[in-house]
Every structure is written in structure tokens, then in C-alpha cells.
Amino acid sequence: MNKLYVSLLLLSVVQLLNAQTPFWTEDFSNPTASGWNAIEVQGDGTASANWIYTSTGPSGPYPTNPLASTTANNGWYMFDSDLNCSGANQEAWLVSPRLDASNRNNVFLAFETYYLSFNDRPTVEVSVDSMTWVSYEVFPGIEANEFGVGDGSINPQNISIDISDVAAGESSFWIAFRFLSDSSTDNGANLTGCAYAWQIDDITLSGADPRPASDMRISTEFFAIAPNAVTPASQVVPFGFLADIENIGSAAQPNASLNITITDLDTNEEVYSDNTSYGEIGIDSLAENQLFPNVFSPSNALTAYEGRYTLSPGNTDERPSDNSVSFTFATSDTTFAKTINANRIITPADDNSFAYGNCYYIENGENIFARSVTFAVFNAEELIGQSASILLYEWQGDLNDDGQANPDEYGGIPVAFNTYEFDGSESNNPITVPVSIDSPDGVALNDDTHYFVVAQFDAPDEATNMFLLGSDERNYNAMWFASVLGGGPVQYASMLDVGNTGDFSYVGFGWDLVPVMQLHVSEIVPTVQILSDANELKVAPNPTQEYARLDITLENAQEASVEVFDMMGKRVFTQKLGKIQEHSLDLDVRNFAAGSYLVVIRAEEGTRTTKLMVTE
């Protein structure tokens, strides 16, 4: 190598380093003198309807973590949409002072941020006259309740955008951070003007891409996990794997491979391993939807597992910390569960009537009974005297591929139901009820069938809504997609019916948010106390059009109540009777729709039921 070549090589390296060195920076250490301008375009005129300087982070009802930027100790800017939750449109701009790139052939904008999506759209706007703006979407394709980068554990989220087509060579230009939530920004959530927060700090402008040349990661938003957090050993099925990998560096990657291993956490033994390989992955490219060649079959022993994806880039990764992701799952004796721990409060924001729960697949239903259901609420002390219905539906899956369980797919009515009345003591504690209000054997299950169990709430006008407990620790989106690609039984996660319309969406609040809604199954016949034949419940006339007389005779005097349910599990009548032994009650059914009803006597010693038919 001659001296001239060495000199030229050193010169090119120096030029590259100079180009990557920022020619302008902003860390908001002195926001009042920095020349930035916060502008409210649409909003309610309050202070929270605009960008604000902060050193503490979001403070709305559902705050995300504060931005952990490089210079967070001297503060940063944010738009706290959740704090300004008014349901009206929100649009706010944070506009830079005039900038100069007159001697730059390329301009790359980089900044540190922390963002969680709802029905809103963050963009970077660039203008050479501060009137006509070119828009760059910061998180293209993002959906409701997804983090801008990763699963929420990545903080700050580092963003780099090439704005050369507008700013390069310009002696005057401006950049702006625009938060927008209106009818045009539907990301799959259920309302606008009430999102989370967008936080911004440590902005730089450089003449070359500031990212490392070799930097790949596994997408924490899309990697397949087990179908359930917990599955009964009698119901385990093989399942497959896939994970999206991204090239977020400034150079193409010649090749990469991805490994999945499963470890038995009780023995610390690796019980499964598989690999899949990729070709060249270009800059800013996402390699997606590549199913691993094999599937894993869990043991029917009771144990816990860890699954781990490990990415091996074609070149040495300069930031390898995001090249591995893991998940856990377990087998049990009787319990299905989609989540282990609750870390979120869930309720539809625009309707006090809803049904929400989880879907579980039964492969081996012979001699298996659905016994009980466990759910949890946050605000039971506000629901004293109100009730939730627990409904179990049998479903053959999404036969028409519309993203929902329709009445014609699940038969229109539940195969079992029960009800639970809140006394105020249940907040944050698990509530377990028998799955069936009238069957001591539970409900016999069928082979190769989906069952979804939901808590249904139908509050009177102006009544307090029910807030279920749930979790966003597991994202079931890739699991569902892998089951579709794999050709085996399609696996689902949560089921949501806002407004109690009868159509249950399995997209719901998003694949990464599931309620605490466990289904307990067993070959053992459960113990449900049914009043003996010495206790009578008579209904006459039956059928009836207007009135029915209920005659109750109990073997022993005891506290009792009567309830009437339609065949959808909705309670249409309830009355506490006090301490009784013999009692008669006239039931007015003139406002009941024609059809079958279940009359239930609940007493201290057990329950007894009978059918009532109402005719037109």
C-alpha cells in the first residue's frame, strides 16, 4: 500500500467522521432561549392542549414512563394527549428556530423519543419558508397500543430521518414535531383526542447517516409466543415460531440467522432448538413472516418453560443488546390463562356495556368439563349491588375471516352462564365463579373446538363502568399469525364485544392487551351445591304472556333471592326475599321478549332452577 493511498484512505475516514458529527444540536437545557415555538392548531385552549416543557414526564390518567433521554436531567418537551383527554381533535406543533444547511449535501435528523400509539399520528414536518411543509411519518404503520420502538422497555427510542430532499443546501429551513389526533388518524383505537404522550429530546442534524453501519434487532412487537401463558397438560398442542427482524443500521446485511430455543425451567434443560436463515437484508428493511421449519410439542408434564429467540447478524452487530427476546409459558393441571400478572386496567372508553374475555382451544374434550372461571376487577367498591355475567361460548373459529366471532359461528347463545354480584370487597382480588348457574357437572367440552369466556357488563345510564384487570406483557399477534401460516389449529387471544352487539372481535383492544379471564377445566366433576328435591320452585302458568306466579318452598328457613335470566345470560329480573321458608311472588313478564328464561333461587344452602317460557 503506497503512501498516497494511505493518505487518501485517512482523508476519506476523516471526511466520513466529519459528516457524521452533528452540525446542530438541541438538548432543551434552556427552553425559553432556544427559539422553539409551541403552537396549538386544534384543541380546547387549555395549557395541556399544547407542547409543554417537563422534567417529570406524562401525568394523565394513563401515563407512560418519562423519557429517559441522554440529557433528561435538564428537561425535555412533550405533548401529553392523555392529560388533555377531552375527546375533541388535538393538533399541536413544536417548531424549531431557523436552521442552516447551506453547505450540506445531505441532512439527517436524529432525536430521542418515547411514544405509545393510540388514535393519533406523530410526524416530522420540514419547510424552507415556514408556510409549506413536507411531512415525514415517524412511525409508519403503527397501530393502537404499540410503542414507537420495541415493547416499551426501549427508552429512549432513537429515531433517524433523512430530510435531505428538503433541507440539503438550504440556508433557511425549519423542522417541526406535529402531534395530530382527529378522524384521519385512526390507528384501531376507539376514540380520538385522548391518546398517550409523545416526548422529544436531544435533537441533532448531521451531514451523514448517524446510525452504526451494522445494527440489527428482533422486533419486540412481532415474535410468536406460546398460545397461552398457562395450558392444562391435557390440552397442549404443537405450535410454531416466527419473529420479524429489522436492519436499523446504515449498511445492508449480507445474511442473518435466527434461532429459537425452549428451556425447561424446572430442570434447566434445553428441550428444543430450531433455526431459520435469511438472505441479504437492506437498509431500513424488515424481514417478516418467515415461519421456522419445525414445531414444538410441549410435554404433558406440569412444568414451566422459557422460549428465547436469538439473532445472529451477517456482520458483527455494533449494538447487540436487542438481538434476543424471550417469553415464558407453563402447563398446569386444570387452568387456561392468557396472562399471569395484571398490570393494566381495561374498559371501553365510549360504552358502559361490553363483554370481554379470552379464547381457549380444546383439542381433547372427551370427559373434560369446564368447571369455573376466574376474573378480576379494579373498582369493585364502586360497583356494589351491580352484577357481571360470566358467559361461555362454543366456537368453530372465524369461518368467514371477518376478524370476529359472529352469532352464526357460535350459535347465538352461550353454552353456559353465571352471574356475580359485587359486594365491594373484590377490588384487585381474583373472583372465581362456577361456569354454569344450573349444572353441578359443569359443561362437557368437545374435541377440536374453541371456547371463549367473557365477563359481560351492562350498566344503567350514568352508572359507574366496570374496570377489568388485564396485562400487556404478552403480544399474541405473531402467535395467531404463526398458527394461521402453520396450518394447525388457529389460536386466538382476547374477545371483545363493545355495546353487547353479539359480535366479538378477536382484535379487540389489540393483540398485546388481554384481561385476567381464566378457564378451569377438569375430568373431575365439580362440587356445586344444588338444593335437594325437598326444596321446591314452581312456576305457573308456564308458558305465560303476562304474569307468572313463583311458589317457593324451602326445607329450612334461610336467606334467599330470586333471579331471572334470558338464554343469552342477561339478568332481566332480581329480587332479594329476605329470610324465608315459604314464599310466593308474582312475576310481571309483559315487557319480556318472547322466548325461554331461567328462573334461579339462590339460598344459603344452595341453588335451584327451572325454565320459564314467555309467549307473544
N, C-alpha and C positions, 0 to 999 in steps of 0.2 A: 504494500500500500504506500503510495508516494505522499510527500508532504502536502501537495496541493489537494489531493483527495481528502486527506485527513482534515485539512483546514475547511474545505467545503462542507464536510460532514458536520464538523463542530458548529459551523455557521448555521447550517440548517436546523440543528438541535436548538441553538440559541434562539433562532427566529421562531421555532415552534413554541418554546417556553414563553417567549415574549407574547406571542399571540394568545396563549392560554392564560397569561396573567391578566386579571381583570383591569380594565381601564376606567371603570367606575364602580363604586360600591355604596351600599346604603345599609346600615345596621340599626337605624332609628334610635341612635343614642341621644339625639337632640331633636325630637319630632317637631317642635314648634319653630325651629330654624331651618329645617331641611327642605322646605319649599313644596312639600306634598300637599295635595288638596283633596279633602274628602267631600264627595258630592252625593246627596240623596236625590235620586231621579224619581223613584216611586216609593211611597211609604206613608207612614202615619204622622210624620213630623216630630216624633219623639227622638231623644238622644240615641236610643238603641237602633233607630232606623238608618243609621249611617255607620261607616267605619269608625272605630274608636281605638285609641292608643291604650295598651294594657300591659301590666306586668304580672297579672294573675290568671288570665285566660277566661274562657266562657263561664257564664253564671246563670244561664237559663234553667228551666226545669229538667232538661236532659243534657247536661254539659258534657262535652268531650274533654279529654285531657288538655292541659295547657301545652302550647307549643314548646318543645324542648330544643330550641334553635341554638346555634353556636353562641350567639350573644343575647340569649334570653334574659340574662341578668340586667340588661339595660332597657328591656321592654320591646314590644312589637305591636303591629296593627292587626285587628281582626274585625270581621263582620259577624256579630252574634245573632244570627237569624232566630234562634230558639228563644233568646231573651226578648226579642221583638215579636214574638208569636202572636200575630193579630189576624191571620187568615187572609189578609189582603196582599196584593202584589208587593214584592220587595225588589228594589234595584238600587245599588249603591256602587259608586266608582271611587277608587283611590288612585289619584292621578299624580304622576311624578313631576318634578320640575323639568325645564327644558334640558335635553341631553344632546351631546355632540359625538357623532361617529364619522366625521368628515374624512378621516384618514384610515378608515377601516373597510376592508373588502368583505368582511363577514362580521356579523354581530350575533352573539349568543347570550340570551337572557337566562340566568340561573337564580333560583331562590329556594329558601327553605320554608316548608309549609306543613300544616296539619289540617286535614279535611275529611269529613264524613258526609256522604251524599244523602239527600232526601229528594224532594221535588225542586231542584234548583240546578243552576249551571254556572260554574266559575269559568271565566275567560280572561285572557290577557289581551288587551287592546293596544294597538300601536298606531300612531298618527304622525304625519310630518307637518300638519297645520293645526292640530288640536281640535279639528272640526270633523274631518272624515277619518274613520277608524277602521283598521283591519283587525279582524278577530281571530284569535288562536285559542281553541278549546284546550283547557288544561288537562282534563281527564275524559277524553272521548270514550263514549260507550259505557260510562259508569252508570250503575243502577242504584236504586234506593237502598240505604243502609250498607253501602260499600264504602270502604275507606279509599282515599285517593291513591295510596300505595300500600299494598300489603293488607294485613288483617288488623291494624290498629296498634300493633306492637312497634312498628317502624315510626319513630318520631325523633327528628323531623323527617318528613318526606321530601326528598331532593328532586327538584324539577329543573329540566333544561329545555329551552325552546329556541330554535333557530329563527330569528326575526330579521335575517339578512335581506330578504326580499323587500322589506320596507325601510329598514333603518341603515343599512350599509351605505357609507359615503355621504350620509346626510349630516349637515351641520346643525340642524334643528329637528328634533323629534321628541315625542313623549310616549311613555308607556303608562298603562292603567290596569288595575286589577278590578274586574267588574263582577259583582255578585248579582245574579238575577234569579228570581223565583216568580213565575207567572204561568199562564196557560200554555206557553211554548216550551216549558222546561220539565215536562212530565218524565220522571225517571222511574215510575212504577209505584210511587207512594200515593197516599190518599188525600193529600191537601197541599196547597201552595202557601207560601208566606209563613212557614213555620218549620224551617229546616234546622240544621245543627249550627256549626260555625265554620268560617274559613279564616285561618290565621296565617300571617305572612311576616317573614323577617329575612335578613341577610341576603339582600338582592345584589347581584353582580352582573356586569356586562363585560364580555370578553370577545377577542377577535378570532377565537377558535373554540371548538367544542371543548368545554372544561371537563368532560367526563373521562374516566380512565378508559384506555383502549380496550382492555379485556375486563368485562364486568357482566356476569350473567346471574340470574336468580330464578328460583322457583316462585311462581305466582301463588301467594298465600290466599288468594281469592278463589283459586280453582285447582284443587287437588282432591282426588277421590278418597273418602274415608270409609269406614265400615257402615253398613246400612243403619245400624243403631248404636247408641252408646252402650246399651245392655240388651242382650238377646237371650231368651231361655235356651238352655242347651238342647232341648228337643226340637228347636226351630232354627238352628243355624243353617245357613246355605252358603255355597261358594260365592265369592264376589271378586270383581276385578279392580284394576287400578289404572289411573292416568293422572297426569299433572301437567299444567301448562308451564313452559319455561320461556324466559324472556332474555333477549340481548339488550341490555341497557347501557352498554359501553359505546365507545366511538369507533370501534372497528368490528368487522364481520368475524364470526367464529367459525373455524373450519369444520368442527364436529363437536358433538357433545353426547353424553350418555346419561341416563337416569336410572337409578337403582331403587327398588323398594325392598325393605326387609321387614319381617314380622318377628318380634321377640316375645316369648312367653315370660311375663314379668314375675311369675311365681318361681320359675326355675332359672331365669336369666339366660335361657337357651334360644338361639336363633332357630325358628321353625320354618321360615320361608324366605326365599330371596328370588328376585327376578330383575331383568334389565331390559331396557329399550334404547335404541340408538337413533340419532338424528343426523341429517346432512348438514350442509352449511346453513348457518343462521345469520341473516343480515342485520345491519344496524337497525335499532328500533323495531325489531321483528319479534313476533310471538309465535312460538311453536306450540300448537294446541291440538287437542282431541286425538292424541295418539295413544291407543289402548295398549297396555302391556300384553304380551302374548299369552300369559297364563293367569290362572285364578287361584285364590287361596281358599281352602276349606278349613274353617275353624274346627278344633276338637270339640266333642260334646262333653268334655270335662269342664268343671267350673274353674275358670281361670281368667286372668286379665292379660291383655296384650298391648304392646306398643308397635305401631307402624311408623316407619321412617323412610321418607324419600331423600335421596342424596344425589345432587347434580355434580357431574364431572365435566367441566367445560373443555373445549378443544385446546385452549391455551390456558396458562396459569391465571386464575382469577385474581384480580387486584383487590377485590372486596369480597372475600368468600363467606362472610357471615350469614348471607341469605341463600346459601346453597343447600340448605337442609330444612325440612319441616317434618313434624311428627304429629301423631294423633294416638289416642288410646281407645280401647273398647274392651268389653268383657262378656263372658257368658254367665248366666245365673240359673237358678232352679226354676223360677216362676215369672220373672219380671221382664217386660219390654220397657225400654226407656230411650228417648232421643237425647237426653241431657242428664248429667249427674248433678250439677250445681246450678242454682238460679243466680243470675247476675243482672237481670233486666226486669222491668215492669212493662207489661204489654196490654194495650187495649186499643181498639179502633178509635181514632180521634173524632170521627164525624157521625157515630151512630152508637146509641146505648143498647142496641140489640145486635147480638153476634153469637156465633158458635165457633170455638177454636180448640184445636186438639192435634193429635198426631195419628199417623197411619202406620200400621204394622202388618207384615206379610206372614201368613201362616202356611207353611209348607206341609206339615204333618198334623192334620186336625183330628185324626182318629182318637177318640177317648179323651180329647183335650177340651176343657171348659174355660171360657172367660169368666173369671171369678169376681174381680173387683178392679176399681180404678182409683188412682191417686193423683190429685191435682193440688195446686197451691194458689192462694190469692194474697195480694199485698194489703188490701184495705178492708178486711172483714169487719172491723169496728164501725165502718160506715155503712155496712150492708145488713145490719141486724134486722131480722124479720123478712128479708128478701131471700130468694132462692135461686140456685143454679140447677139446671137439668143436666144429667150425665147421659149422653146418647152413644150407643154403639151401632155402627153401620157395617154391613157386609157389602163388599165392592169388588168387582172384577177388574178394576183398573180403568184407565182413561181410554175407553174404546173408540171415542170419536176424536181423540187428540186435540181437545179444546182447552186443556190446562185445568179442567175442573172435574169434580165428581158430580154428575147430574142425577136428578131423581130417577131417570130411566136406566141409569147404570147401577144404582144401589137399591132400587126397588121402591124408593119414595118414602119409606118409613124405617125407623131403626129396628134392629132385631132385638134390642133390649134398651131399657132406660131406667133411670132412678132420679131422685131429686135430693137436694141437700139445702137445708135452711140454715143461714148463718146466725150464730149467736154472739159474734164479736170476738171470740177467743182464738180464731183461726189464723190471724194475720201472720204471714211468713212461715206457718207450720203446715206440713203435709196433711191433706184431708183424704181419707180413704173411705169409699162407699162401695157396697155391693153393686155389681154391674147391672143387675136386674132387680126391679122392685118387687117382683112376684114369683121368682123361680129360685127355690132352695138349691138347685143343682147348678146355678149359673147358666151359661149359654153354651151349648155344644158348638164347636167350631168345625169348619170344613177344610179339606185339603186345598192347596194351591189357591188361596183366597186372601185378598186384602181386607183388613178390618181397620176402620178409623173410629177413634173415640174422642168425643169433644165435650167441652163444658159449654152449655147454651145459656145465655143470659138475655132476658127481655125486660128491661127496666121500664117502669111507667115514665111518662113525661116528667122531665125535670128531676127525676130520681138520680141518685149517685150511680155512676157506672162501676162495673166490676173490673178491677185491675188484676189480671193474672200474672203470676211469676213465670219467667222464662229465661232463656240463655241465648247468647250469640257466640258462644265458644266454639261451636261446630257449624261448618258450612256444608250442607248436604247437596249443593248444586251439582258438583262434579260426580258425586256418588250416584245421583239419579242418572246423569248423562252416561256414565260408565255402564250402568245396568241396562240402559237402552241400547248402547252400542254392542254390549256383550251378548245380547240375545237371550239372557236368562230372565228370571222374574224381575220386572221393573220395580224398583224400590222408590218409595216416596218419603216425605218428611212430614211437615205440618199441613193441616187442613183448616181453611178459614172461610166462614160464611158471614160477611158483613150485612146486617139487616135481616138475617134469618130468611133468606130468599129460597133456600133449598139447594142452591148451587155452591159447592165447596171448592174453593180454589186451592190447588196444591202449590201454587206460587206464594200465595198469602202475603205476609209481610216481607218475604224474601227467604231464600233458602238458608240463610245464616241466622235465622231467629226462630226458635221453637219453644213452645210452652212446656212447663212441667206437666206432663199428662202421661202417666204410666198405666200400662195394662198388665194385670196379673192373671196368668193362666196356669192351669194345673190339671193333672189327671185325678186329683183328689177332690171329691165332692165337697164343696164348702159348706160351712155351717151358717145357715140363715134361719133365724127363729121365726117360724110360722105358727100363728095361733091354731090350736087344735080345733077339731070339729065341734067341741063343746062351746066354742065361741062362734056366733052366727052373724052373718051380714046378709040381709035380704033386701032386694030392690024390686019394687013393684009400682006401677005396671012397667014391664020391660019386654018389648020396646015401648017407648013413650014419645009424645010430641011436645008436651008442655011441662008436666011435673012428674017426679018420681019420689016415692017415699022410701027412705032408708031406715030400716029397723035393725038396731044393733043390740046384741045380747052377748055380754062377756061373762066368762066363768067366774072371774073375780073383779071387784071394783078397782079401777085404775084410771090414770090419766090417759086420755085418748084424743085423737083428732081424725078428721076425715079429709081426703083429698081426691080430686077427680082429674084424670089426665086424658088428653086425646092420644091417638095412636102415634103421633109424632113425638110424644114425650113432654108436651107442653102442659103445664098445670093450669087448668081452667077454673078450678074452684078449690078453696081450702077453708076449713073452719075448725078451731080448737073447741073441744067439747067439755073440757074440764075432767073431773073425776066422775066416771060413770060406770054403771053395770048394765043397765038397760036404757036405751035412748032411741028416739025417733026423730027424723029430720026430713022436712020437705025440700026437695032439690028442684029449683026452677031451671029448666033446660030450654026455655023458649029462645034464648039467644045462642044456643049451641048449634054448630053446623051439624047437619045430618051425618051420622057415622057411628063408629064404635068408640067407647070410652072405658077406661079402667077406674073403678072405684076402690080406694085403698083406705083401710082403717089402720092407723098406727097407734099402738098401745104400748104400755111399759113392757108387757110380756111378749110382744111380737107384732106381726102384721097379718092382715088377711085382705084378700082382694076378690073382686067379682067384676064381671063385664056388664056394661050398660049400653043399650042400643037406642040412639035417638033417630027418629024418622022425620021426614018432611011433612 
